Amino acid sequence: MTSIGPGVYELRESDDRTWYRVIYFSKVADTIYILHCFEKKTSKTSKPDIETAKLRLKRVRTRLAEEKK
């Protein structure tokens, strides 16, 4: 999902009732960081969900940079 950042991907699934999404960041060794997971009624990802994932990605990158020091 380039709208959130490089290395960020989305896993999608749906059933008769709703859509399910998991947004994750996985370009760090063997670790997958789940940034956001949620249910929704439409196929489009809302701006608040995208902003939540962006904020969490920023926190992950900050923590990883601090660990390298």
LUMLUMDREN-2810 file (N, C-alpha, C; in Angstrom, 1 decimal):
<atoms>
<atom><aa>M</aa><ch>A</ch><at>N</at><xx>0.8</xx><yy>-1.2</yy><zz>0.0</zz></atom>
<atom><aa>M</aa><ch>A</ch><at>CA</at><xx>0.0</xx><yy>0.0</yy><zz>0.0</zz></atom>
<atom><aa>M</aa><ch>A</ch><at>C</at><xx>0.9</xx><yy>1.2</yy><zz>0.0</zz></atom>
<atom><aa>T</aa><ch>A</ch><at>N</at><xx>1.2</xx><yy>1.7</yy><zz>-1.2</zz></atom>
<atom><aa>T</aa><ch>A</ch><at>CA</at><xx>2.0</xx><yy>2.9</yy><zz>-1.3</zz></atom>
<atom><aa>T</aa><ch>A</ch><at>C</at><xx>1.4</xx><yy>4.1</yy><zz>-0.7</zz></atom>
<atom><aa>S</aa><ch>A</ch><at>N</at><xx>0.1</xx><yy>4.2</yy><zz>-0.4</zz></atom>
<atom><aa>S</aa><ch>A</ch><at>CA</at><xx>-0.5</xx><yy>5.3</yy><zz>0.2</zz></atom>
<atom><aa>S</aa><ch>A</ch><at>C</at><xx>-0.1</xx><yy>5.4</yy><zz>1.7</zz></atom>
<atom><aa>I</aa><ch>A</ch><at>N</at><xx>0.4</xx><yy>4.3</yy><zz>2.2</zz></atom>
<atom><aa>I</aa><ch>A</ch><at>CA</at><xx>0.9</xx><yy>4.3</yy><zz>3.6</zz></atom>
<atom><aa>I</aa><ch>A</ch><at>C</at><xx>2.4</xx><yy>4.4</yy><zz>3.7</zz></atom>
<atom><aa>G</aa><ch>A</ch><at>N</at><xx>3.1</xx><yy>3.6</yy><zz>2.9</zz></atom>
<atom><aa>G</aa><ch>A</ch><at>CA</at><xx>4.5</xx><yy>3.7</yy><zz>2.8</zz></atom>
<atom><aa>G</aa><ch>A</ch><at>C</at><xx>5.1</xx><yy>2.5</yy><zz>2.1</zz></atom>
<atom><aa>P</aa><ch>A</ch><at>N</at><xx>6.4</xx><yy>2.6</yy><zz>1.8</zz></atom>
<atom><aa>P</aa><ch>A</ch><at>CA</at><xx>7.1</xx><yy>1.5</yy><zz>1.1</zz></atom>
<atom><aa>P</aa><ch>A</ch><at>C</at><xx>7.2</xx><yy>0.3</yy><zz>2.0</zz></atom>
<atom><aa>G</aa><ch>A</ch><at>N</at><xx>7.0</xx><yy>-0.9</yy><zz>1.5</zz></atom>
<atom><aa>G</aa><ch>A</ch><at>CA</at><xx>7.1</xx><yy>-2.1</yy><zz>2.3</zz></atom>
<atom><aa>G</aa><ch>A</ch><at>C</at><xx>5.9</xx><yy>-2.4</yy><zz>3.1</zz></atom>
<atom><aa>V</aa><ch>A</ch><at>N</at><xx>4.8</xx><yy>-1.7</yy><zz>2.8</zz></atom>
<atom><aa>V</aa><ch>A</ch><at>CA</at><xx>3.5</xx><yy>-1.9</yy><zz>3.5</zz></atom>
<atom><aa>V</aa><ch>A</ch><at>C</at><xx>2.6</xx><yy>-2.7</yy><zz>2.5</zz></atom>
<atom><aa>Y</aa><ch>A</ch><at>N</at><xx>1.9</xx><yy>-3.7</yy><zz>3.1</zz></atom>
<atom><aa>Y</aa><ch>A</ch><at>CA</at><xx>1.1</xx><yy>-4.6</yy><zz>2.3</zz></atom>
<atom><aa>Y</aa><ch>A</ch><at>C</at><xx>-0.3</xx><yy>-4.7</yy><zz>3.0</zz></atom>
<atom><aa>E</aa><ch>A</ch><at>N</at><xx>-1.3</xx><yy>-5.2</yy><zz>2.2</zz></atom>
<atom><aa>E</aa><ch>A</ch><at>CA</at><xx>-2.6</xx><yy>-5.3</yy><zz>2.7</zz></atom>
<atom><aa>E</aa><ch>A</ch><at>C</at><xx>-3.1</xx><yy>-6.8</yy><zz>2.4</zz></atom>
<atom><aa>L</aa><ch>A</ch><at>N</at><xx>-3.7</xx><yy>-7.4</yy><zz>3.3</zz></atom>
<atom><aa>L</aa><ch>A</ch><at>CA</at><xx>-4.3</xx><yy>-8.7</yy><zz>3.2</zz></atom>
<atom><aa>L</aa><ch>A</ch><at>C</at><xx>-5.8</xx><yy>-8.5</yy><zz>3.3</zz></atom>
<atom><aa>R</aa><ch>A</ch><at>N</at><xx>-6.5</xx><yy>-8.9</yy><zz>2.3</zz></atom>
<atom><aa>R</aa><ch>A</ch><at>CA</at><xx>-8.0</xx><yy>-8.7</yy><zz>2.2</zz></atom>
<atom><aa>R</aa><ch>A</ch><at>C</at><xx>-8.8</xx><yy>-10.0</yy><zz>2.2</zz></atom>
<atom><aa>E</aa><ch>A</ch><at>N</at><xx>-9.9</xx><yy>-10.0</yy><zz>2.8</zz></atom>
<atom><aa>E</aa><ch>A</ch><at>CA</at><xx>-10.8</xx><yy>-11.2</yy><zz>2.8</zz></atom>
<atom><aa>E</aa><ch>A</ch><at>C</at><xx>-12.2</xx><yy>-10.6</yy><zz>3.0</zz></atom>
<atom><aa>S</aa><ch>A</ch><at>N</at><xx>-13.2</xx><yy>-11.3</yy><zz>2.4</zz></atom>
<atom><aa>S</aa><ch>A</ch><at>CA</at><xx>-14.6</xx><yy>-10.9</yy><zz>2.7</zz></atom>
<atom><aa>S</aa><ch>A</ch><at>C</at><xx>-15.5</xx><yy>-12.1</yy><zz>2.8</zz></atom>
<atom><aa>D</aa><ch>A</ch><at>N</at><xx>-16.6</xx><yy>-11.9</yy><zz>3.4</zz></atom>
<atom><aa>D</aa><ch>A</ch><at>CA</at><xx>-17.6</xx><yy>-12.9</yy><zz>3.4</zz></atom>
<atom><aa>D</aa><ch>A</ch><at>C</at><xx>-19.0</xx><yy>-12.2</yy><zz>3.0</zz></atom>
<atom><aa>D</aa><ch>A</ch><at>N</at><xx>-20.1</xx><yy>-12.8</yy><zz>3.2</zz></atom>
<atom><aa>D</aa><ch>A</ch><at>CA</at><xx>-21.4</xx><yy>-12.2</yy><zz>2.9</zz></atom>
<atom><aa>D</aa><ch>A</ch><at>C</at><xx>-21.7</xx><yy>-11.0</yy><zz>3.7</zz></atom>
<atom><aa>R</aa><ch>A</ch><at>N</at><xx>-21.1</xx><yy>-10.9</yy><zz>4.9</zz></atom>
<atom><aa>R</aa><ch>A</ch><at>CA</at><xx>-21.4</xx><yy>-9.9</yy><zz>5.8</zz></atom>
<atom><aa>R</aa><ch>A</ch><at>C</at><xx>-20.5</xx><yy>-8.6</yy><zz>5.7</zz></atom>
<atom><aa>T</aa><ch>A</ch><at>N</at><xx>-19.2</xx><yy>-8.8</yy><zz>5.6</zz></atom>
<atom><aa>T</aa><ch>A</ch><at>CA</at><xx>-18.3</xx><yy>-7.7</yy><zz>5.7</zz></atom>
<atom><aa>T</aa><ch>A</ch><at>C</at><xx>-17.0</xx><yy>-7.9</yy><zz>5.0</zz></atom>
<atom><aa>W</aa><ch>A</ch><at>N</at><xx>-16.1</xx><yy>-6.9</yy><zz>4.9</zz></atom>
<atom><aa>W</aa><ch>A</ch><at>CA</at><xx>-14.8</xx><yy>-7.0</yy><zz>4.4</zz></atom>
<atom><aa>W</aa><ch>A</ch><at>C</at><xx>-13.8</xx><yy>-7.0</yy><zz>5.6</zz></atom>
<atom><aa>Y</aa><ch>A</ch><at>N</at><xx>-12.7</xx><yy>-7.8</yy><zz>5.5</zz></atom>
<atom><aa>Y</aa><ch>A</ch><at>CA</at><xx>-11.7</xx><yy>-7.8</yy><zz>6.6</zz></atom>
<atom><aa>Y</aa><ch>A</ch><at>C</at><xx>-10.4</xx><yy>-7.3</yy><zz>6.0</zz></atom>
<atom><aa>R</aa><ch>A</ch><at>N</at><xx>-9.6</xx><yy>-6.6</yy><zz>6.7</zz></atom>
<atom><aa>R</aa><ch>A</ch><at>CA</at><xx>-8.3</xx><yy>-6.1</yy><zz>6.3</zz></atom>
<atom><aa>R</aa><ch>A</ch><at>C</at><xx>-7.3</xx><yy>-6.2</yy><zz>7.3</zz></atom>
<atom><aa>V</aa><ch>A</ch><at>N</at><xx>-6.1</xx><yy>-6.5</yy><zz>6.9</zz></atom>
<atom><aa>V</aa><ch>A</ch><at>CA</at><xx>-4.9</xx><yy>-6.5</yy><zz>7.7</zz></atom>
<atom><aa>V</aa><ch>A</ch><at>C</at><xx>-3.9</xx><yy>-5.7</yy><zz>7.0</zz></atom>
<atom><aa>I</aa><ch>A</ch><at>N</at><xx>-3.3</xx><yy>-4.7</yy><zz>7.6</zz></atom>
<atom><aa>I</aa><ch>A</ch><at>CA</at><xx>-2.3</xx><yy>-3.9</yy><zz>6.9</zz></atom>
<atom><aa>I</aa><ch>A</ch><at>C</at><xx>-1.0</xx><yy>-4.2</yy><zz>7.7</zz></atom>
<atom><aa>Y</aa><ch>A</ch><at>N</at><xx>0.1</xx><yy>-4.6</yy><zz>7.0</zz></atom>
<atom><aa>Y</aa><ch>A</ch><at>CA</at><xx>1.3</xx><yy>-5.0</yy><zz>7.7</zz></atom>
<atom><aa>Y</aa><ch>A</ch><at>C</at><xx>2.5</xx><yy>-4.5</yy><zz>7.0</zz></atom>
<atom><aa>F</aa><ch>A</ch><at>N</at><xx>3.6</xx><yy>-4.4</yy><zz>7.7</zz></atom>
<atom><aa>F</aa><ch>A</ch><at>CA</at><xx>4.9</xx><yy>-4.0</yy><zz>7.3</zz></atom>
<atom><aa>F</aa><ch>A</ch><at>C</at><xx>5.9</xx><yy>-5.2</yy><zz>7.5</zz></atom>
<atom><aa>S</aa><ch>A</ch><at>N</at><xx>6.6</xx><yy>-5.6</yy><zz>6.4</zz></atom>
<atom><aa>S</aa><ch>A</ch><at>CA</at><xx>7.3</xx><yy>-6.8</yy><zz>6.6</zz></atom>
<atom><aa>S</aa><ch>A</ch><at>C</at><xx>8.8</xx><yy>-6.8</yy><zz>6.1</zz></atom>
<atom><aa>K</aa><ch>A</ch><at>N</at><xx>9.3</xx><yy>-5.6</yy><zz>5.9</zz></atom>
<atom><aa>K</aa><ch>A</ch><at>CA</at><xx>10.7</xx><yy>-5.6</yy><zz>5.3</zz></atom>
<atom><aa>K</aa><ch>A</ch><at>C</at><xx>11.8</xx><yy>-5.5</yy><zz>6.4</zz></atom>
<atom><aa>V</aa><ch>A</ch><at>N</at><xx>11.6</xx><yy>-6.2</yy><zz>7.5</zz></atom>
<atom><aa>V</aa><ch>A</ch><at>CA</at><xx>12.6</xx><yy>-6.1</yy><zz>8.6</zz></atom>
<atom><aa>V</aa><ch>A</ch><at>C</at><xx>12.9</xx><yy>-7.5</yy><zz>9.0</zz></atom>
<atom><aa>A</aa><ch>A</ch><at>N</at><xx>14.0</xx><yy>-8.0</yy><zz>8.5</zz></atom>
<atom><aa>A</aa><ch>A</ch><at>CA</at><xx>14.5</xx><yy>-9.4</yy><zz>8.8</zz></atom>
<atom><aa>A</aa><ch>A</ch><at>C</at><xx>13.4</xx><yy>-10.4</yy><zz>8.6</zz></atom>
<atom><aa>D</aa><ch>A</ch><at>N</at><xx>13.1</xx><yy>-11.2</yy><zz>9.7</zz></atom>
<atom><aa>D</aa><ch>A</ch><at>CA</at><xx>12.0</xx><yy>-12.2</yy><zz>9.6</zz></atom>
<atom><aa>D</aa><ch>A</ch><at>C</at><xx>10.8</xx><yy>-11.8</yy><zz>10.4</zz></atom>
<atom><aa>T</aa><ch>A</ch><at>N</at><xx>10.6</xx><yy>-10.5</yy><zz>10.6</zz></atom>
<atom><aa>T</aa><ch>A</ch><at>CA</at><xx>9.5</xx><yy>-10.0</yy><zz>11.5</zz></atom>
<atom><aa>T</aa><ch>A</ch><at>C</at><xx>8.5</xx><yy>-9.3</yy><zz>10.6</zz></atom>
<atom><aa>I</aa><ch>A</ch><at>N</at><xx>7.2</xx><yy>-9.6</yy><zz>10.9</zz></atom>
<atom><aa>I</aa><ch>A</ch><at>CA</at><xx>6.1</xx><yy>-9.0</yy><zz>10.3</zz></atom>
<atom><aa>I</aa><ch>A</ch><at>C</at><xx>5.4</xx><yy>-8.1</yy><zz>11.3</zz></atom>
<atom><aa>Y</aa><ch>A</ch><at>N</at><xx>5.3</xx><yy>-6.8</yy><zz>11.1</zz></atom>
<atom><aa>Y</aa><ch>A</ch><at>CA</at><xx>4.6</xx><yy>-5.9</yy><zz>12.0</zz></atom>
<atom><aa>Y</aa><ch>A</ch><at>C</at><xx>3.2</xx><yy>-5.6</yy><zz>11.5</zz></atom>
<atom><aa>I</aa><ch>A</ch><at>N</at><xx>2.2</xx><yy>-6.0</yy><zz>12.3</zz></atom>
<atom><aa>I</aa><ch>A</ch><at>CA</at><xx>0.9</xx><yy>-5.7</yy><zz>12.0</zz></atom>
<atom><aa>I</aa><ch>A</ch><at>C</at><xx>0.6</xx><yy>-4.3</yy><zz>12.4</zz></atom>
<atom><aa>L</aa><ch>A</ch><at>N</at><xx>0.2</xx><yy>-3.4</yy><zz>11.4</zz></atom>
<atom><aa>L</aa><ch>A</ch><at>CA</at><xx>0.0</xx><yy>-2.0</yy><zz>11.7</zz></atom>
<atom><aa>L</aa><ch>A</ch><at>C</at><xx>-1.5</xx><yy>-1.8</yy><zz>12.0</zz></atom>
<atom><aa>H</aa><ch>A</ch><at>N</at><xx>-2.4</xx><yy>-2.5</yy><zz>11.4</zz></atom>
<atom><aa>H</aa><ch>A</ch><at>CA</at><xx>-3.8</xx><yy>-2.2</yy><zz>11.6</zz></atom>
<atom><aa>H</aa><ch>A</ch><at>C</at><xx>-4.6</xx><yy>-3.4</yy><zz>11.1</zz></atom>
<atom><aa>C</aa><ch>A</ch><at>N</at><xx>-5.7</xx><yy>-3.8</yy><zz>11.8</zz></atom>
<atom><aa>C</aa><ch>A</ch><at>CA</at><xx>-6.6</xx><yy>-4.8</yy><zz>11.3</zz></atom>
<atom><aa>C</aa><ch>A</ch><at>C</at><xx>-8.0</xx><yy>-4.4</yy><zz>11.7</zz></atom>
<atom><aa>F</aa><ch>A</ch><at>N</at><xx>-8.9</xx><yy>-4.6</yy><zz>10.8</zz></atom>
<atom><aa>F</aa><ch>A</ch><at>CA</at><xx>-10.3</xx><yy>-4.1</yy><zz>11.0</zz></atom>
<atom><aa>F</aa><ch>A</ch><at>C</at><xx>-11.3</xx><yy>-4.7</yy><zz>10.1</zz></atom>
<atom><aa>E</aa><ch>A</ch><at>N</at><xx>-12.6</xx><yy>-4.5</yy><zz>10.4</zz></atom>
<atom><aa>E</aa><ch>A</ch><at>CA</at><xx>-13.7</xx><yy>-4.9</yy><zz>9.5</zz></atom>
<atom><aa>E</aa><ch>A</ch><at>C</at><xx>-14.3</xx><yy>-3.7</yy><zz>8.9</zz></atom>
<atom><aa>K</aa><ch>A</ch><at>N</at><xx>-14.9</xx><yy>-3.8</yy><zz>7.7</zz></atom>
<atom><aa>K</aa><ch>A</ch><at>CA</at><xx>-15.6</xx><yy>-2.7</yy><zz>7.1</zz></atom>
<atom><aa>K</aa><ch>A</ch><at>C</at><xx>-16.7</xx><yy>-3.2</yy><zz>6.2</zz></atom>
<atom><aa>K</aa><ch>A</ch><at>N</at><xx>-17.6</xx><yy>-2.3</yy><zz>5.9</zz></atom>
<atom><aa>K</aa><ch>A</ch><at>CA</at><xx>-18.7</xx><yy>-2.7</yy><zz>5.1</zz></atom>
<atom><aa>K</aa><ch>A</ch><at>C</at><xx>-18.5</xx><yy>-2.5</yy><zz>3.6</zz></atom>
<atom><aa>T</aa><ch>A</ch><at>N</at><xx>-17.5</xx><yy>-1.7</yy><zz>3.2</zz></atom>
<atom><aa>T</aa><ch>A</ch><at>CA</at><xx>-17.2</xx><yy>-1.5</yy><zz>1.7</zz></atom>
<atom><aa>T</aa><ch>A</ch><at>C</at><xx>-15.8</xx><yy>-1.9</yy><zz>1.4</zz></atom>
<atom><aa>S</aa><ch>A</ch><at>N</at><xx>-15.5</xx><yy>-2.0</yy><zz>0.1</zz></atom>
<atom><aa>S</aa><ch>A</ch><at>CA</at><xx>-14.2</xx><yy>-2.4</yy><zz>-0.3</zz></atom>
<atom><aa>S</aa><ch>A</ch><at>C</at><xx>-13.1</xx><yy>-1.3</yy><zz>-0.2</zz></atom>
<atom><aa>K</aa><ch>A</ch><at>N</at><xx>-13.5</xx><yy>-0.1</yy><zz>-0.1</zz></atom>
<atom><aa>K</aa><ch>A</ch><at>CA</at><xx>-12.6</xx><yy>1.0</yy><zz>0.0</zz></atom>
<atom><aa>K</aa><ch>A</ch><at>C</at><xx>-12.1</xx><yy>1.2</yy><zz>1.5</zz></atom>
<atom><aa>T</aa><ch>A</ch><at>N</at><xx>-10.8</xx><yy>1.5</yy><zz>1.6</zz></atom>
<atom><aa>T</aa><ch>A</ch><at>CA</at><xx>-10.2</xx><yy>1.7</yy><zz>2.9</zz></atom>
<atom><aa>T</aa><ch>A</ch><at>C</at><xx>-10.4</xx><yy>3.2</yy><zz>3.3</zz></atom>
<atom><aa>S</aa><ch>A</ch><at>N</at><xx>-10.9</xx><yy>3.4</yy><zz>4.5</zz></atom>
<atom><aa>S</aa><ch>A</ch><at>CA</at><xx>-11.2</xx><yy>4.8</yy><zz>4.9</zz></atom>
<atom><aa>S</aa><ch>A</ch><at>C</at><xx>-10.0</xx><yy>5.6</yy><zz>5.3</zz></atom>
<atom><aa>K</aa><ch>A</ch><at>N</at><xx>-10.1</xx><yy>6.9</yy><zz>5.2</zz></atom>
<atom><aa>K</aa><ch>A</ch><at>CA</at><xx>-8.9</xx><yy>7.7</yy><zz>5.6</zz></atom>
<atom><aa>K</aa><ch>A</ch><at>C</at><xx>-8.5</xx><yy>7.5</yy><zz>7.0</zz></atom>
<atom><aa>P</aa><ch>A</ch><at>N</at><xx>-9.4</xx><yy>7.4</yy><zz>8.0</zz></atom>
<atom><aa>P</aa><ch>A</ch><at>CA</at><xx>-9.0</xx><yy>7.2</yy><zz>9.4</zz></atom>
<atom><aa>P</aa><ch>A</ch><at>C</at><xx>-8.2</xx><yy>5.9</yy><zz>9.5</zz></atom>
<atom><aa>D</aa><ch>A</ch><at>N</at><xx>-8.6</xx><yy>4.8</yy><zz>8.8</zz></atom>
<atom><aa>D</aa><ch>A</ch><at>CA</at><xx>-7.8</xx><yy>3.6</yy><zz>8.9</zz></atom>
<atom><aa>D</aa><ch>A</ch><at>C</at><xx>-6.4</xx><yy>3.7</yy><zz>8.2</zz></atom>
<atom><aa>I</aa><ch>A</ch><at>N</at><xx>-6.3</xx><yy>4.5</yy><zz>7.2</zz></atom>
<atom><aa>I</aa><ch>A</ch><at>CA</at><xx>-5.0</xx><yy>4.7</yy><zz>6.5</zz></atom>
<atom><aa>I</aa><ch>A</ch><at>C</at><xx>-4.1</xx><yy>5.5</yy><zz>7.5</zz></atom>
<atom><aa>E</aa><ch>A</ch><at>N</at><xx>-4.7</xx><yy>6.6</yy><zz>8.1</zz></atom>
<atom><aa>E</aa><ch>A</ch><at>CA</at><xx>-3.9</xx><yy>7.4</yy><zz>9.0</zz></atom>
<atom><aa>E</aa><ch>A</ch><at>C</at><xx>-3.5</xx><yy>6.6</yy><zz>10.2</zz></atom>
<atom><aa>T</aa><ch>A</ch><at>N</at><xx>-4.3</xx><yy>5.7</yy><zz>10.7</zz></atom>
<atom><aa>T</aa><ch>A</ch><at>CA</at><xx>-3.9</xx><yy>4.8</yy><zz>11.8</zz></atom>
<atom><aa>T</aa><ch>A</ch><at>C</at><xx>-2.7</xx><yy>4.0</yy><zz>11.5</zz></atom>
<atom><aa>A</aa><ch>A</ch><at>N</at><xx>-2.7</xx><yy>3.4</yy><zz>10.3</zz></atom>
<atom><aa>A</aa><ch>A</ch><at>CA</at><xx>-1.6</xx><yy>2.6</yy><zz>9.8</zz></atom>
<atom><aa>A</aa><ch>A</ch><at>C</at><xx>-0.3</xx><yy>3.4</yy><zz>9.6</zz></atom>
<atom><aa>K</aa><ch>A</ch><at>N</at><xx>-0.5</xx><yy>4.6</yy><zz>9.1</zz></atom>
<atom><aa>K</aa><ch>A</ch><at>CA</at><xx>0.7</xx><yy>5.5</yy><zz>8.9</zz></atom>
<atom><aa>K</aa><ch>A</ch><at>C</at><xx>1.3</xx><yy>5.9</yy><zz>10.2</zz></atom>
<atom><aa>L</aa><ch>A</ch><at>N</at><xx>0.5</xx><yy>6.2</yy><zz>11.2</zz></atom>
<atom><aa>L</aa><ch>A</ch><at>CA</at><xx>1.1</xx><yy>6.5</yy><zz>12.5</zz></atom>
<atom><aa>L</aa><ch>A</ch><at>C</at><xx>1.8</xx><yy>5.4</yy><zz>13.1</zz></atom>
<atom><aa>R</aa><ch>A</ch><at>N</at><xx>1.2</xx><yy>4.2</yy><zz>13.0</zz></atom>
<atom><aa>R</aa><ch>A</ch><at>CA</at><xx>1.9</xx><yy>3.0</yy><zz>13.6</zz></atom>
<atom><aa>R</aa><ch>A</ch><at>C</at><xx>3.1</xx><yy>2.6</yy><zz>12.8</zz></atom>
<atom><aa>L</aa><ch>A</ch><at>N</at><xx>3.1</xx><yy>2.8</yy><zz>11.5</zz></atom>
<atom><aa>L</aa><ch>A</ch><at>CA</at><xx>4.4</xx><yy>2.6</yy><zz>10.8</zz></atom>
<atom><aa>L</aa><ch>A</ch><at>C</at><xx>5.5</xx><yy>3.5</yy><zz>11.2</zz></atom>
<atom><aa>K</aa><ch>A</ch><at>N</at><xx>5.1</xx><yy>4.8</yy><zz>11.4</zz></atom>
<atom><aa>K</aa><ch>A</ch><at>CA</at><xx>6.1</xx><yy>5.7</yy><zz>11.9</zz></atom>
<atom><aa>K</aa><ch>A</ch><at>C</at><xx>6.7</xx><yy>5.3</yy><zz>13.3</zz></atom>
<atom><aa>R</aa><ch>A</ch><at>N</at><xx>5.8</xx><yy>4.8</yy><zz>14.2</zz></atom>
<atom><aa>R</aa><ch>A</ch><at>CA</at><xx>6.3</xx><yy>4.3</yy><zz>15.5</zz></atom>
<atom><aa>R</aa><ch>A</ch><at>C</at><xx>7.2</xx><yy>3.1</yy><zz>15.3</zz></atom>
<atom><aa>V</aa><ch>A</ch><at>N</at><xx>6.9</xx><yy>2.2</yy><zz>14.4</zz></atom>
<atom><aa>V</aa><ch>A</ch><at>CA</at><xx>7.7</xx><yy>1.0</yy><zz>14.2</zz></atom>
<atom><aa>V</aa><ch>A</ch><at>C</at><xx>9.1</xx><yy>1.5</yy><zz>13.7</zz></atom>
<atom><aa>R</aa><ch>A</ch><at>N</at><xx>9.1</xx><yy>2.3</yy><zz>12.7</zz></atom>
<atom><aa>R</aa><ch>A</ch><at>CA</at><xx>10.4</xx><yy>2.8</yy><zz>12.2</zz></atom>
<atom><aa>R</aa><ch>A</ch><at>C</at><xx>11.2</xx><yy>3.5</yy><zz>13.2</zz></atom>
<atom><aa>T</aa><ch>A</ch><at>N</at><xx>10.6</xx><yy>4.3</yy><zz>14.0</zz></atom>
<atom><aa>T</aa><ch>A</ch><at>CA</at><xx>11.3</xx><yy>5.0</yy><zz>15.1</zz></atom>
<atom><aa>T</aa><ch>A</ch><at>C</at><xx>11.9</xx><yy>4.0</yy><zz>16.1</zz></atom>
<atom><aa>R</aa><ch>A</ch><at>N</at><xx>11.2</xx><yy>3.1</yy><zz>16.5</zz></atom>
<atom><aa>R</aa><ch>A</ch><at>CA</at><xx>11.6</xx><yy>2.1</yy><zz>17.4</zz></atom>
<atom><aa>R</aa><ch>A</ch><at>C</at><xx>12.8</xx><yy>1.3</yy><zz>16.8</zz></atom>
<atom><aa>L</aa><ch>A</ch><at>N</at><xx>12.7</xx><yy>0.9</yy><zz>15.5</zz></atom>
<atom><aa>L</aa><ch>A</ch><at>CA</at><xx>13.8</xx><yy>0.1</yy><zz>14.9</zz></atom>
<atom><aa>L</aa><ch>A</ch><at>C</at><xx>15.0</xx><yy>1.0</yy><zz>14.8</zz></atom>
<atom><aa>A</aa><ch>A</ch><at>N</at><xx>14.9</xx><yy>2.3</yy><zz>14.5</zz></atom>
<atom><aa>A</aa><ch>A</ch><at>CA</at><xx>16.0</xx><yy>3.2</yy><zz>14.4</zz></atom>
<atom><aa>A</aa><ch>A</ch><at>C</at><xx>16.7</xx><yy>3.3</yy><zz>15.8</zz></atom>
<atom><aa>E</aa><ch>A</ch><at>N</at><xx>15.9</xx><yy>3.4</yy><zz>16.8</zz></atom>
<atom><aa>E</aa><ch>A</ch><at>CA</at><xx>16.5</xx><yy>3.4</yy><zz>18.2</zz></atom>
<atom><aa>E</aa><ch>A</ch><at>C</at><xx>17.2</xx><yy>2.2</yy><zz>18.6</zz></atom>
<atom><aa>E</aa><ch>A</ch><at>N</at><xx>16.7</xx><yy>1.0</yy><zz>18.1</zz></atom>
<atom><aa>E</aa><ch>A</ch><at>CA</at><xx>17.3</xx><yy>-0.3</yy><zz>18.4</zz></atom>
<atom><aa>E</aa><ch>A</ch><at>C</at><xx>18.7</xx><yy>-0.4</yy><zz>17.7</zz></atom>
<atom><aa>K</aa><ch>A</ch><at>N</at><xx>18.9</xx><yy>0.2</yy><zz>16.6</zz></atom>
<atom><aa>K</aa><ch>A</ch><at>CA</at><xx>20.1</xx><yy>0.2</yy><zz>15.9</zz></atom>
<atom><aa>K</aa><ch>A</ch><at>C</at><xx>21.2</xx><yy>1.0</yy><zz>16.5</zz></atom>
<atom><aa>K</aa><ch>A</ch><at>N</at><xx>20.9</xx><yy>2.0</yy><zz>17.3</zz></atom>
<atom><aa>K</aa><ch>A</ch><at>CA</at><xx>21.9</xx><yy>2.8</yy><zz>18.0</zz></atom>
<atom><aa>K</aa><ch>A</ch><at>C</at><xx>22.6</xx><yy>2.1</yy><zz>19.0</zz></atom>
</atoms>
